[in-house]
Amino acid sequence: MATNLKKINKISQWALLGLFFFGAIGNYITGDSASMVVSIISPILIFLPNLLRFIKIPVPETYEFIYYLILAMMLFVGDTLGVYLQNYWYDKTNHLVSGILFYLLGVSIIYRRFGREHIKQNFWKIAIYSFFFAILLESIWEWLEFSVDIIFGTNMMQDGLRDTSWDMIMTVVGSFIATLLMYINLFIRKIWYIDEFIKELIKEKHQEEKHPMDF
């Protein structure tokens, strides 16, 4: 699975590069200079996982796949294709989903370090940590949007403070949804897709454990 995911990530990397390239050409033809700038600078973000590995920061393959998925949804479909401008709630839906994903990433980091029982025994502490972890990642994303708008004159933040506030709110809602799902999964009834998602995120640790994991 890991080998297949590595191949998928490599294909995703070059596929996104091609999409942004042709997207930039399309934006140039249509005269959409703001979206064209986003299409041109987006490839820098595509190779960020490679840069992190080069400086000895490990990036699990599943994390990388989620990263490319978010880039595709937010930057290519949202900005390059202009869906953000055509459908205001597409952006908010993305931030809702991202809030759930960011939260579960935070949970997986704790699981890789301490294991399942630690999460069950300290559920609310882990929930608070994961909540603020999601907010931190969302804040970094908003900072990137602001920086790109200032430097390149784009309009990623659309109507400024209102757009940013709604983005943060949707991330918070996504985090609350993820908290509820995690609680149900741990204490009431296992939710298959949440269980499998967490298992994949911490697969490297899971392979080192001799006992079966039932998150």
Buried (B, 14 or more C-beta within 10 A) or exposed (E): EEEEBEEBBEEBBEBBEEBBBEBBEBBBEEEBEBBBBBBBBBBEBBEEBEEEEEEEEEBBBBBBBBBBBBBBBBBBBBBBBBBBBEEBEBBBBBBBBBBBBBBBBBBBBBBBEEBBEBBEEBBEEBBEBBBBBBBEBBBEBBEEBBEBBEEBEBBBBBEEEEBBEBBBBBBBBBBBBBBEBBEEBBEEEEBEEBBEBBBBBBBEBBEEEEEEBEB
